Every structure is written in C-alpha cells, then in structure tokens.
Amino acid sequence: MNVCMKLRIVGCLFVCLFSGYYVNAQNITYSVVHQENSRDANFEILGKVGQNYIVFKNIGWKNIIQVFDRNMKEFSN
C-alpha cells in the first residue's frame, strides 16, 4: 500500500468521524391537547408576536384566541 492510498483512507476516516459533529436537526415541539379539542376543531395560526405565537381556535360554536410561548406552552391568565 503506497502513501497516497494511506492518506486517502485516513482522510475518509477523518471525514466520517467528524462530519456528524456539525449536523443540526430541526426541533419539533407539540402543545398540550385539551379535552375540548375534537374533530370539528379548526385552528389558524395568526402570527408571532415577539417570542409568542397567537392561535385562533374554533370549536363548534366557541371561538378562542390562545397565546403560546416558544416551547408551545399555553399562557394562562
């Protein structure tokens, strides 16, 4: 085995070992499910204000606006 081949093998090992170090994955967070949420519930994300998300929820005859933080935890008053 010549020197060039050894350098290629070492280079491939180096790339394989350290390429996964810089990989970033998307973080998915779900909010808590309430009992009143049913099949006839409609959700609309109105937007983001600062670090909070504003969501409009229509369940049957009720209309609700909810505020979630960036971890999808509902604010309560």
N, CA, C and O atoms as a Maestro MAE file, in Angstrom:
{
 s_m_m2io_version
 :::
 2.0.0
}

f_m_ct {
 s_m_title
 :::
 protein
 m_atom[308] {
  # First column is atom index #
  i_m_mmod_type
  r_m_x_coord
  r_m_y_coord
  r_m_z_coord
  i_m_residue_number
  s_m_chain_name
  s_m_pdb_residue_name
  s_m_pdb_atom_name
  i_m_atomic_number
  :::
  1 25 0.854 -1.176 0.000 1 A "MET " " N  " 7
  2 3 0.000 0.000 0.000 1 A "MET " " CA " 6
  3 2 0.897 1.236 0.000 1 A "MET " " C  " 6
  4 15 1.789 1.370 0.838 1 A "MET " " O  " 8
  5 25 0.654 2.120 -0.936 2 A "ASN " " N  " 7
  6 3 1.504 3.301 -1.034 2 A "ASN " " CA " 6
  7 2 1.001 4.418 -0.120 2 A "ASN " " C  " 6
  8 15 -0.057 4.293 0.497 2 A "ASN " " O  " 8
  9 25 1.741 5.479 -0.040 3 A "VAL " " N  " 7
  10 3 1.454 6.596 0.857 3 A "VAL " " CA " 6
  11 2 0.157 7.302 0.466 3 A "VAL " " C  " 6
  12 15 -0.611 7.712 1.337 3 A "VAL " " O  " 8
  13 25 -0.087 7.446 -0.822 4 A "CYS " " N  " 7
  14 3 -1.286 8.138 -1.303 4 A "CYS " " CA " 6
  15 2 -2.554 7.388 -0.864 4 A "CYS " " C  " 6
  16 15 -3.541 8.003 -0.461 4 A "CYS " " O  " 8
  17 25 -2.511 6.067 -0.947 5 A "MET " " N  " 7
  18 3 -3.656 5.263 -0.548 5 A "MET " " CA " 6
  19 2 -3.901 5.370 0.958 5 A "MET " " C  " 6
  20 15 -5.049 5.440 1.399 5 A "MET " " O  " 8
  21 25 -2.822 5.384 1.746 6 A "LYS " " N  " 7
  22 3 -2.956 5.521 3.193 6 A "LYS " " CA " 6
  23 2 -3.552 6.880 3.556 6 A "LYS " " C  " 6
  24 15 -4.380 6.968 4.462 6 A "LYS " " O  " 8
  25 25 -3.140 7.934 2.861 7 A "LEU " " N  " 7
  26 3 -3.696 9.263 3.118 7 A "LEU " " CA " 6
  27 2 -5.189 9.331 2.781 7 A "LEU " " C  " 6
  28 15 -5.964 9.988 3.477 7 A "LEU " " O  " 8
  29 25 -5.575 8.646 1.713 8 A "ARG " " N  " 7
  30 3 -7.000 8.606 1.361 8 A "ARG " " CA " 6
  31 2 -7.820 7.909 2.441 8 A "ARG " " C  " 6
  32 15 -8.895 8.382 2.809 8 A "ARG " " O  " 8
  33 25 -7.326 6.805 2.940 9 A "ILE " " N  " 7
  34 3 -8.041 6.051 3.985 9 A "ILE " " CA " 6
  35 2 -8.154 6.889 5.255 9 A "ILE " " C  " 6
  36 15 -9.222 6.964 5.862 9 A "ILE " " O  " 8
  37 25 -7.050 7.517 5.654 10 A "VAL " " N  " 7
  38 3 -7.073 8.371 6.844 10 A "VAL " " CA " 6
  39 2 -8.010 9.552 6.636 10 A "VAL " " C  " 6
  40 15 -8.740 9.923 7.555 10 A "VAL " " O  " 8
  41 25 -8.006 10.144 5.460 11 A "GLY " " N  " 7
  42 3 -8.900 11.262 5.147 11 A "GLY " " CA " 6
  43 2 -10.358 10.848 5.196 11 A "GLY " " C  " 6
  44 15 -11.189 11.579 5.734 11 A "GLY " " O  " 8
  45 25 -10.683 9.687 4.643 12 A "CYS " " N  " 7
  46 3 -12.065 9.185 4.682 12 A "CYS " " CA " 6
  47 2 -12.518 8.913 6.118 12 A "CYS " " C  " 6
  48 15 -13.648 9.231 6.487 12 A "CYS " " O  " 8
  49 25 -11.637 8.329 6.918 13 A "LEU " " N  " 7
  50 3 -11.968 8.090 8.325 13 A "LEU " " CA " 6
  51 2 -12.198 9.400 9.064 13 A "LEU " " C  " 6
  52 15 -13.122 9.515 9.868 13 A "LEU " " O  " 8
  53 25 -11.355 10.382 8.788 14 A "PHE " " N  " 7
  54 3 -11.492 11.687 9.425 14 A "PHE " " CA " 6
  55 2 -12.835 12.334 9.069 14 A "PHE " " C  " 6
  56 15 -13.523 12.867 9.941 14 A "PHE " " O  " 8
  57 25 -13.198 12.286 7.804 15 A "VAL " " N  " 7
  58 3 -14.468 12.870 7.353 15 A "VAL " " CA " 6
  59 2 -15.641 12.132 7.976 15 A "VAL " " C  " 6
  60 15 -16.597 12.767 8.421 15 A "VAL " " O  " 8
  61 25 -15.593 10.816 8.018 16 A "CYS " " N  " 7
  62 3 -16.688 10.024 8.596 16 A "CYS " " CA " 6
  63 2 -16.857 10.284 10.088 16 A "CYS " " C  " 6
  64 15 -17.983 10.363 10.578 16 A "CYS " " O  " 8
  65 25 -15.768 10.415 10.802 17 A "LEU " " N  " 7
  66 3 -15.847 10.600 12.252 17 A "LEU " " CA " 6
  67 2 -16.321 11.993 12.638 17 A "LEU " " C  " 6
  68 15 -17.082 12.132 13.596 17 A "LEU " " O  " 8
  69 25 -15.897 13.019 11.927 18 A "PHE " " N  " 7
  70 3 -16.162 14.385 12.350 18 A "PHE " " CA " 6
  71 2 -17.239 15.101 11.543 18 A "PHE " " C  " 6
  72 15 -17.571 16.243 11.859 18 A "PHE " " O  " 8
  73 25 -17.788 14.472 10.521 19 A "SER " " N  " 7
  74 3 -18.837 15.144 9.746 19 A "SER " " CA " 6
  75 2 -20.152 15.205 10.525 19 A "SER " " C  " 6
  76 15 -20.915 16.153 10.341 19 A "SER " " O  " 8
  77 25 -20.441 14.240 11.379 20 A "GLY " " N  " 7
  78 3 -21.660 14.238 12.169 20 A "GLY " " CA " 6
  79 2 -21.644 15.241 13.309 20 A "GLY " " C  " 6
  80 15 -22.684 15.505 13.911 20 A "GLY " " O  " 8
  81 25 -20.509 15.790 13.610 21 A "TYR " " N  " 7
  82 3 -20.386 16.744 14.704 21 A "TYR " " CA " 6
  83 2 -21.092 18.048 14.396 21 A "TYR " " C  " 6
  84 15 -21.573 18.708 15.316 21 A "TYR " " O  " 8
  85 25 -21.171 18.441 13.144 22 A "TYR " " N  " 7
  86 3 -21.742 19.726 12.754 22 A "TYR " " CA " 6
  87 2 -23.179 19.625 12.249 22 A "TYR " " C  " 6
  88 15 -23.721 20.615 11.757 22 A "TYR " " O  " 8
  89 25 -23.801 18.473 12.355 23 A "VAL " " N  " 7
  90 3 -25.162 18.291 11.848 23 A "VAL " " CA " 6
  91 2 -26.152 18.848 12.864 23 A "VAL " " C  " 6
  92 15 -26.103 18.501 14.044 23 A "VAL " " O  " 8
  93 25 -27.054 19.717 12.399 24 A "ASN " " N  " 7
  94 3 -28.113 20.261 13.243 24 A "ASN " " CA " 6
  95 2 -29.445 19.716 12.757 24 A "ASN " " C  " 6
  96 15 -29.686 19.636 11.552 24 A "ASN " " O  " 8
  97 25 -30.307 19.343 13.689 25 A "ALA " " N  " 7
  98 3 -31.626 18.816 13.333 25 A "ALA " " CA " 6
  99 2 -32.704 19.797 13.766 25 A "ALA " " C  " 6
  100 15 -32.496 20.615 14.662 25 A "ALA " " O  " 8
  101 25 -33.836 19.703 13.128 26 A "GLN " " N  " 7
  102 3 -34.970 20.549 13.464 26 A "GLN " " CA " 6
  103 2 -35.589 20.071 14.763 26 A "GLN " " C  " 6
  104 15 -35.675 18.865 14.997 26 A "GLN " " O  " 8
  105 25 -36.019 20.988 15.609 27 A "ASN " " N  " 7
  106 3 -36.643 20.656 16.876 27 A "ASN " " CA " 6
  107 2 -38.147 20.828 16.733 27 A "ASN " " C  " 6
  108 15 -38.617 21.912 16.387 27 A "ASN " " O  " 8
  109 25 -38.909 19.769 16.996 28 A "ILE " " N  " 7
  110 3 -40.367 19.811 16.898 28 A "ILE " " CA " 6
  111 2 -40.946 19.734 18.297 28 A "ILE " " C  " 6
  112 15 -40.604 18.841 19.072 28 A "ILE " " O  " 8
  113 25 -41.831 20.680 18.619 29 A "THR " " N  " 7
  114 3 -42.454 20.739 19.938 29 A "THR " " CA " 6
  115 2 -43.966 20.750 19.773 29 A "THR " " C  " 6
  116 15 -44.492 21.493 18.945 29 A "THR " " O  " 8
  117 25 -44.662 19.942 20.543 30 A "TYR " " N  " 7
  118 3 -46.117 19.873 20.488 30 A "TYR " " CA " 6
  119 2 -46.710 20.496 21.743 30 A "TYR " " C  " 6
  120 15 -46.111 20.428 22.816 30 A "TYR " " O  " 8
  121 25 -47.885 21.103 21.612 31 A "SER " " N  " 7
  122 3 -48.563 21.673 22.764 31 A "SER " " CA " 6
  123 2 -49.428 20.606 23.425 31 A "SER " " C  " 6
  124 15 -49.641 19.529 22.868 31 A "SER " " O  " 8
  125 25 -49.918 20.917 24.611 32 A "VAL " " N  " 7
  126 3 -50.762 20.008 25.366 32 A "VAL " " CA " 6
  127 2 -52.132 19.931 24.689 32 A "VAL " " C  " 6
  128 15 -52.669 20.953 24.261 32 A "VAL " " O  " 8
  129 25 -52.696 18.732 24.591 33 A "VAL " " N  " 7
  130 3 -54.008 18.545 23.972 33 A "VAL " " CA " 6
  131 2 -55.081 18.704 25.046 33 A "VAL " " C  " 6
  132 15 -55.018 18.067 26.097 33 A "VAL " " O  " 8
  133 25 -56.069 19.563 24.770 34 A "HIS " " N  " 7
  134 3 -57.180 19.771 25.701 34 A "HIS " " CA " 6
  135 2 -58.320 18.831 25.363 34 A "HIS " " C  " 6
  136 15 -58.442 18.382 24.223 34 A "HIS " " O  " 8
  137 25 -59.159 18.530 26.349 35 A "GLN " " N  " 7
  138 3 -60.286 17.625 26.137 35 A "GLN " " CA " 6
  139 2 -61.309 18.203 25.170 35 A "GLN " " C  " 6
  140 15 -61.972 17.448 24.459 35 A "GLN " " O  " 8
  141 25 -61.454 19.530 25.125 36 A "GLU " " N  " 7
  142 3 -62.463 20.111 24.245 36 A "GLU " " CA " 6
  143 2 -62.069 20.050 22.780 36 A "GLU " " C  " 6
  144 15 -62.905 20.288 21.907 36 A "GLU " " O  " 8
  145 25 -60.808 19.734 22.493 37 A "ASN " " N  " 7
  146 3 -60.394 19.604 21.096 37 A "ASN " " CA " 6
  147 2 -61.019 18.348 20.508 37 A "ASN " " C  " 6
  148 15 -60.832 17.251 21.036 37 A "ASN " " O  " 8
  149 25 -61.745 18.502 19.437 38 A "SER " " N  " 7
  150 3 -62.407 17.364 18.815 38 A "SER " " CA " 6
  151 2 -62.220 17.427 17.309 38 A "SER " " C  " 6
  152 15 -61.434 18.226 16.800 38 A "SER " " O  " 8
  153 25 -62.941 16.587 16.614 39 A "ARG " " N  " 7
  154 3 -62.788 16.523 15.159 39 A "ARG " " CA " 6
  155 2 -63.261 17.792 14.472 39 A "ARG " " C  " 6
  156 15 -62.754 18.137 13.405 39 A "ARG " " O  " 8
  157 25 -64.214 18.487 15.054 40 A "ASP " " N  " 7
  158 3 -64.741 19.683 14.398 40 A "ASP " " CA " 6
  159 2 -63.983 20.951 14.793 40 A "ASP " " C  " 6
  160 15 -64.471 22.061 14.582 40 A "ASP " " O  " 8
  161 25 -62.808 20.785 15.360 41 A "ALA " " N  " 7
  162 3 -61.996 21.943 15.755 41 A "ALA " " CA " 6
  163 2 -61.182 22.437 14.563 41 A "ALA " " C  " 6
  164 15 -60.597 21.646 13.822 41 A "ALA " " O  " 8
  165 25 -61.154 23.756 14.393 42 A "ASN " " N  " 7
  166 3 -60.356 24.395 13.350 42 A "ASN " " CA " 6
  167 2 -59.338 25.317 14.006 42 A "ASN " " C  " 6
  168 15 -59.665 26.068 14.925 42 A "ASN " " O  " 8
  169 25 -58.110 25.252 13.530 43 A "PHE " " N  " 7
  170 3 -57.038 26.072 14.078 43 A "PHE " " CA " 6
  171 2 -56.458 26.961 12.990 43 A "PHE " " C  " 6
  172 15 -56.291 26.528 11.850 43 A "PHE " " O  " 8
  173 25 -56.158 28.183 13.338 44 A "GLU " " N  " 7
  174 3 -55.483 29.114 12.437 44 A "GLU " " CA " 6
  175 2 -54.353 29.778 13.227 44 A "GLU " " C  " 6
  176 15 -54.595 30.348 14.291 44 A "GLU " " O  " 8
  177 25 -53.146 29.710 12.724 45 A "ILE " " N  " 7
  178 3 -52.038 30.421 13.357 45 A "ILE " " CA " 6
  179 2 -52.074 31.847 12.843 45 A "ILE " " C  " 6
  180 15 -51.846 32.098 11.659 45 A "ILE " " O  " 8
  181 25 -52.362 32.784 13.745 46 A "LEU " " N  " 7
  182 3 -52.492 34.180 13.346 46 A "LEU " " CA " 6
  183 2 -51.142 34.837 13.128 46 A "LEU " " C  " 6
  184 15 -50.993 35.675 12.239 46 A "LEU " " O  " 8
  185 25 -50.160 34.463 13.932 47 A "GLY " " N  " 7
  186 3 -48.842 35.057 13.761 47 A "GLY " " CA " 6
  187 2 -47.984 34.914 14.989 47 A "GLY " " C  " 6
  188 15 -48.329 34.227 15.950 47 A "GLY " " O  " 8
  189 25 -46.856 35.583 14.925 48 A "LYS " " N  " 7
  190 3 -45.891 35.552 16.015 48 A "LYS " " CA " 6
  191 2 -45.661 36.977 16.486 48 A "LYS " " C  " 6
  192 15 -45.363 37.870 15.693 48 A "LYS " " O  " 8
  193 25 -45.803 37.174 17.789 49 A "VAL " " N  " 7
  194 3 -45.563 38.482 18.394 49 A "VAL " " CA " 6
  195 2 -44.442 38.300 19.408 49 A "VAL " " C  " 6
  196 15 -44.638 37.673 20.449 49 A "VAL " " O  " 8
  197 25 -43.280 38.841 19.111 50 A "GLY " " N  " 7
  198 3 -42.117 38.631 19.979 50 A "GLY " " CA " 6
  199 2 -41.731 37.158 19.957 50 A "GLY " " C  " 6
  200 15 -41.445 36.606 18.895 50 A "GLY " " O  " 8
  201 25 -41.721 36.529 21.108 51 A "GLN " " N  " 7
  202 3 -41.427 35.099 21.214 51 A "GLN " " CA " 6
  203 2 -42.693 34.262 21.350 51 A "GLN " " C  " 6
  204 15 -42.604 33.054 21.572 51 A "GLN " " O  " 8
  205 25 -43.877 34.876 21.223 52 A "ASN " " N  " 7
  206 3 -45.144 34.190 21.441 52 A "ASN " " CA " 6
  207 2 -45.881 33.963 20.126 52 A "ASN " " C  " 6
  208 15 -45.754 34.744 19.183 52 A "ASN " " O  " 8
  209 25 -46.655 32.876 20.081 53 A "TYR " " N  " 7
  210 3 -47.474 32.550 18.918 53 A "TYR " " CA " 6
  211 2 -48.939 32.773 19.282 53 A "TYR " " C  " 6
  212 15 -49.386 32.368 20.356 53 A "TYR " " O  " 8
  213 25 -49.685 33.418 18.386 54 A "ILE " " N  " 7
  214 3 -51.104 33.683 18.579 54 A "ILE " " CA " 6
  215 2 -51.878 32.720 17.686 54 A "ILE " " C  " 6
  216 15 -51.653 32.674 16.477 54 A "ILE " " O  " 8
  217 25 -52.803 31.942 18.290 55 A "VAL " " N  " 7
  218 3 -53.556 30.921 17.562 55 A "VAL " " CA " 6
  219 2 -55.045 31.163 17.773 55 A "VAL " " C  " 6
  220 15 -55.499 31.362 18.900 55 A "VAL " " O  " 8
  221 25 -55.804 31.145 16.669 56 A "PHE " " N  " 7
  222 3 -57.261 31.240 16.717 56 A "PHE " " CA " 6
  223 2 -57.812 29.823 16.632 56 A "PHE " " C  " 6
  224 15 -57.431 29.053 15.749 56 A "PHE " " O  " 8
  225 25 -58.721 29.478 17.564 57 A "LYS " " N  " 7
  226 3 -59.295 28.138 17.605 57 A "LYS " " CA " 6
  227 2 -60.810 28.253 17.549 57 A "LYS " " C  " 6
  228 15 -61.403 29.015 18.312 57 A "LYS " " O  " 8
  229 25 -61.441 27.500 16.650 58 A "ASN " " N  " 7
  230 3 -62.890 27.457 16.513 58 A "ASN " " CA " 6
  231 2 -63.335 26.027 16.768 58 A "ASN " " C  " 6
  232 15 -63.014 25.120 16.000 58 A "ASN " " O  " 8
  233 25 -64.088 25.828 17.867 59 A "ILE " " N  " 7
  234 3 -64.608 24.510 18.212 59 A "ILE " " CA " 6
  235 2 -66.127 24.622 18.266 59 A "ILE " " C  " 6
  236 15 -66.689 25.184 19.206 59 A "ILE " " O  " 8
  237 25 -66.772 24.086 17.258 60 A "GLY " " N  " 7
  238 3 -68.233 24.168 17.204 60 A "GLY " " CA " 6
  239 2 -68.681 25.619 17.184 60 A "GLY " " C  " 6
  240 15 -68.470 26.323 16.196 60 A "GLY " " O  " 8
  241 25 -69.297 26.068 18.264 61 A "TRP " " N  " 7
  242 3 -69.805 27.439 18.355 61 A "TRP " " CA " 6
  243 2 -68.883 28.354 19.142 61 A "TRP " " C  " 6
  244 15 -69.163 29.548 19.246 61 A "TRP " " O  " 8
  245 25 -67.770 27.829 19.712 62 A "LYS " " N  " 7
  246 3 -66.849 28.641 20.511 62 A "LYS " " CA " 6
  247 2 -65.676 29.127 19.676 62 A "LYS " " C  " 6
  248 15 -65.121 28.374 18.876 62 A "LYS " " O  " 8
  249 25 -65.306 30.372 19.863 63 A "ASN " " N  " 7
  250 3 -64.119 30.953 19.233 63 A "ASN " " CA " 6
  251 2 -63.153 31.366 20.333 63 A "ASN " " C  " 6
  252 15 -63.530 32.090 21.255 63 A "ASN " " O  " 8
  253 25 -61.908 30.908 20.238 64 A "ILE " " N  " 7
  254 3 -60.915 31.148 21.288 64 A "ILE " " CA " 6
  255 2 -59.627 31.641 20.634 64 A "ILE " " C  " 6
  256 15 -59.232 31.155 19.575 64 A "ILE " " O  " 8
  257 25 -58.984 32.601 21.270 65 A "ILE " " N  " 7
  258 3 -57.630 33.007 20.870 65 A "ILE " " CA " 6
  259 2 -56.689 32.583 21.986 65 A "ILE " " C  " 6
  260 15 -56.866 32.964 23.143 65 A "ILE " " O  " 8
  261 25 -55.689 31.792 21.625 66 A "GLN " " N  " 7
  262 3 -54.726 31.292 22.594 66 A "GLN " " CA " 6
  263 2 -53.354 31.876 22.305 66 A "GLN " " C  " 6
  264 15 -53.028 32.190 21.160 66 A "GLN " " O  " 8
  265 25 -52.550 32.019 23.360 67 A "VAL " " N  " 7
  266 3 -51.184 32.516 23.239 67 A "VAL " " CA " 6
  267 2 -50.255 31.426 23.756 67 A "VAL " " C  " 6
  268 15 -50.418 30.930 24.872 67 A "VAL " " O  " 8
  269 25 -49.272 31.057 22.924 68 A "PHE " " N  " 7
  270 3 -48.294 30.038 23.280 68 A "PHE " " CA " 6
  271 2 -46.910 30.663 23.297 68 A "PHE " " C  " 6
  272 15 -46.614 31.563 22.511 68 A "PHE " " O  " 8
  273 25 -46.049 30.170 24.215 69 A "ASP " " N  " 7
  274 3 -44.667 30.634 24.203 69 A "ASP " " CA " 6
  275 2 -43.881 29.834 23.168 69 A "ASP " " C  " 6
  276 15 -44.459 29.014 22.454 69 A "ASP " " O  " 8
  277 25 -42.582 30.059 23.078 70 A "ARG " " N  " 7
  278 3 -41.809 29.404 22.022 70 A "ARG " " CA " 6
  279 2 -41.643 27.914 22.260 70 A "ARG " " C  " 6
  280 15 -41.236 27.196 21.347 70 A "ARG " " O  " 8
  281 25 -41.948 27.419 23.468 71 A "ASN " " N  " 7
  282 3 -41.930 25.983 23.767 71 A "ASN " " CA " 6
  283 2 -43.313 25.367 23.645 71 A "ASN " " C  " 6
  284 15 -43.536 24.239 24.083 71 A "ASN " " O  " 8
  285 25 -44.249 26.113 23.046 72 A "MET " " N  " 7
  286 3 -45.637 25.700 22.826 72 A "MET " " CA " 6
  287 2 -46.356 25.376 24.136 72 A "MET " " C  " 6
  288 15 -47.184 24.465 24.185 72 A "MET " " O  " 8
  289 25 -46.042 26.115 25.185 73 A "LYS " " N  " 7
  290 3 -46.774 26.028 26.443 73 A "LYS " " CA " 6
  291 2 -47.743 27.195 26.475 73 A "LYS " " C  " 6
  292 15 -47.365 28.340 26.228 73 A "LYS " " O  " 8
  293 25 -48.997 26.892 26.784 74 A "GLU " " N  " 7
  294 3 -50.048 27.911 26.758 74 A "GLU " " CA " 6
  295 2 -49.920 28.854 27.950 74 A "GLU " " C  " 6
  296 15 -49.699 28.422 29.081 74 A "GLU " " O  " 8
  297 25 -50.064 30.159 27.673 75 A "PHE " " N  " 7
  298 3 -50.112 31.135 28.751 75 A "PHE " " CA " 6
  299 2 -51.484 31.084 29.381 75 A "PHE " " C  " 6
  300 15 -52.487 30.961 28.678 75 A "PHE " " O  " 8
  301 25 -51.540 31.178 30.705 76 A "SER " " N  " 7
  302 3 -52.843 31.244 31.390 76 A "SER " " CA " 6
  303 2 -52.915 32.528 32.177 76 A "SER " " C  " 6
  304 15 -51.925 32.971 32.760 76 A "SER " " O  " 8
  305 25 -54.078 33.118 32.191 77 A "ASN " " N  " 7
  306 3 -54.272 34.393 32.907 77 A "ASN " " CA " 6
  307 2 -54.748 34.164 34.316 77 A "ASN " " C  " 6
  308 15 -54.962 35.122 35.059 77 A "ASN " " O  " 8
  :::
 }
 m_bond[307] {
  # First column is bond index #
  i_m_from
  i_m_to
  i_m_order
  :::
  1 1 2 1
  2 2 3 1
  3 3 4 2
  4 3 5 1
  5 5 6 1
  6 6 7 1
  7 7 8 2
  8 7 9 1
  9 9 10 1
  10 10 11 1
  11 11 12 2
  12 11 13 1
  13 13 14 1
  14 14 15 1
  15 15 16 2
  16 15 17 1
  17 17 18 1
  18 18 19 1
  19 19 20 2
  20 19 21 1
  21 21 22 1
  22 22 23 1
  23 23 24 2
  24 23 25 1
  25 25 26 1
  26 26 27 1
  27 27 28 2
  28 27 29 1
  29 29 30 1
  30 30 31 1
  31 31 32 2
  32 31 33 1
  33 33 34 1
  34 34 35 1
  35 35 36 2
  36 35 37 1
  37 37 38 1
  38 38 39 1
  39 39 40 2
  40 39 41 1
  41 41 42 1
  42 42 43 1
  43 43 44 2
  44 43 45 1
  45 45 46 1
  46 46 47 1
  47 47 48 2
  48 47 49 1
  49 49 50 1
  50 50 51 1
  51 51 52 2
  52 51 53 1
  53 53 54 1
  54 54 55 1
  55 55 56 2
  56 55 57 1
  57 57 58 1
  58 58 59 1
  59 59 60 2
  60 59 61 1
  61 61 62 1
  62 62 63 1
  63 63 64 2
  64 63 65 1
  65 65 66 1
  66 66 67 1
  67 67 68 2
  68 67 69 1
  69 69 70 1
  70 70 71 1
  71 71 72 2
  72 71 73 1
  73 73 74 1
  74 74 75 1
  75 75 76 2
  76 75 77 1
  77 77 78 1
  78 78 79 1
  79 79 80 2
  80 79 81 1
  81 81 82 1
  82 82 83 1
  83 83 84 2
  84 83 85 1
  85 85 86 1
  86 86 87 1
  87 87 88 2
  88 87 89 1
  89 89 90 1
  90 90 91 1
  91 91 92 2
  92 91 93 1
  93 93 94 1
  94 94 95 1
  95 95 96 2
  96 95 97 1
  97 97 98 1
  98 98 99 1
  99 99 100 2
  100 99 101 1
  101 101 102 1
  102 102 103 1
  103 103 104 2
  104 103 105 1
  105 105 106 1
  106 106 107 1
  107 107 108 2
  108 107 109 1
  109 109 110 1
  110 110 111 1
  111 111 112 2
  112 111 113 1
  113 113 114 1
  114 114 115 1
  115 115 116 2
  116 115 117 1
  117 117 118 1
  118 118 119 1
  119 119 120 2
  120 119 121 1
  121 121 122 1
  122 122 123 1
  123 123 124 2
  124 123 125 1
  125 125 126 1
  126 126 127 1
  127 127 128 2
  128 127 129 1
  129 129 130 1
  130 130 131 1
  131 131 132 2
  132 131 133 1
  133 133 134 1
  134 134 135 1
  135 135 136 2
  136 135 137 1
  137 137 138 1
  138 138 139 1
  139 139 140 2
  140 139 141 1
  141 141 142 1
  142 142 143 1
  143 143 144 2
  144 143 145 1
  145 145 146 1
  146 146 147 1
  147 147 148 2
  148 147 149 1
  149 149 150 1
  150 150 151 1
  151 151 152 2
  152 151 153 1
  153 153 154 1
  154 154 155 1
  155 155 156 2
  156 155 157 1
  157 157 158 1
  158 158 159 1
  159 159 160 2
  160 159 161 1
  161 161 162 1
  162 162 163 1
  163 163 164 2
  164 163 165 1
  165 165 166 1
  166 166 167 1
  167 167 168 2
  168 167 169 1
  169 169 170 1
  170 170 171 1
  171 171 172 2
  172 171 173 1
  173 173 174 1
  174 174 175 1
  175 175 176 2
  176 175 177 1
  177 177 178 1
  178 178 179 1
  179 179 180 2
  180 179 181 1
  181 181 182 1
  182 182 183 1
  183 183 184 2
  184 183 185 1
  185 185 186 1
  186 186 187 1
  187 187 188 2
  188 187 189 1
  189 189 190 1
  190 190 191 1
  191 191 192 2
  192 191 193 1
  193 193 194 1
  194 194 195 1
  195 195 196 2
  196 195 197 1
  197 197 198 1
  198 198 199 1
  199 199 200 2
  200 199 201 1
  201 201 202 1
  202 202 203 1
  203 203 204 2
  204 203 205 1
  205 205 206 1
  206 206 207 1
  207 207 208 2
  208 207 209 1
  209 209 210 1
  210 210 211 1
  211 211 212 2
  212 211 213 1
  213 213 214 1
  214 214 215 1
  215 215 216 2
  216 215 217 1
  217 217 218 1
  218 218 219 1
  219 219 220 2
  220 219 221 1
  221 221 222 1
  222 222 223 1
  223 223 224 2
  224 223 225 1
  225 225 226 1
  226 226 227 1
  227 227 228 2
  228 227 229 1
  229 229 230 1
  230 230 231 1
  231 231 232 2
  232 231 233 1
  233 233 234 1
  234 234 235 1
  235 235 236 2
  236 235 237 1
  237 237 238 1
  238 238 239 1
  239 239 240 2
  240 239 241 1
  241 241 242 1
  242 242 243 1
  243 243 244 2
  244 243 245 1
  245 245 246 1
  246 246 247 1
  247 247 248 2
  248 247 249 1
  249 249 250 1
  250 250 251 1
  251 251 252 2
  252 251 253 1
  253 253 254 1
  254 254 255 1
  255 255 256 2
  256 255 257 1
  257 257 258 1
  258 258 259 1
  259 259 260 2
  260 259 261 1
  261 261 262 1
  262 262 263 1
  263 263 264 2
  264 263 265 1
  265 265 266 1
  266 266 267 1
  267 267 268 2
  268 267 269 1
  269 269 270 1
  270 270 271 1
  271 271 272 2
  272 271 273 1
  273 273 274 1
  274 274 275 1
  275 275 276 2
  276 275 277 1
  277 277 278 1
  278 278 279 1
  279 279 280 2
  280 279 281 1
  281 281 282 1
  282 282 283 1
  283 283 284 2
  284 283 285 1
  285 285 286 1
  286 286 287 1
  287 287 288 2
  288 287 289 1
  289 289 290 1
  290 290 291 1
  291 291 292 2
  292 291 293 1
  293 293 294 1
  294 294 295 1
  295 295 296 2
  296 295 297 1
  297 297 298 1
  298 298 299 1
  299 299 300 2
  300 299 301 1
  301 301 302 1
  302 302 303 1
  303 303 304 2
  304 303 305 1
  305 305 306 1
  306 306 307 1
  307 307 308 2
  :::
 }
}
